[in-house]
Amino acid sequence: AQAYVDPGPSTMRRALLVVLGLMVLWMLRNMVTRDYRTHTKTFLESTGNEGKIEELVPPTSSELREAAAQRRSEAEQALEDVKQLKADMLLVKAMLNITTPAAPAAP
């Protein structure tokens, strides 16, 4: 009689699948629970490489939305400024009795 049972190929395969499954679950848990972005930023700041943060750490979607909203509001403000400048120029021209020359006729 044998003292030890000889594990067949199916038992070894099952054990390998269990180990691989546990490794995948462990990796997924680390990806979900750890904040690698903040860790990278603090590490770069502590080593004096603040300039590399924008290169190495991509912005989040909320940061991208905020930047787009900021650019949009700046563009809208610029358009309002241009409209106001045009109105001011018309007022100055009227005060100084300046007429704009007519555009030359096309041949």
BELCOR-V952623 format. One record per pair of residues at least 24 apart in sequence whose ideal C-beta (glycine too) atoms are under 8 Angstrom apart, sorted by the first residue. I is the first residue (numbers start at 1). J is the second residue. Records with the same first field share a line. If there is no record, write none. Layout:
# BELCOR-V952623
I=J / J
This chain:
# BELCOR-V952623
none
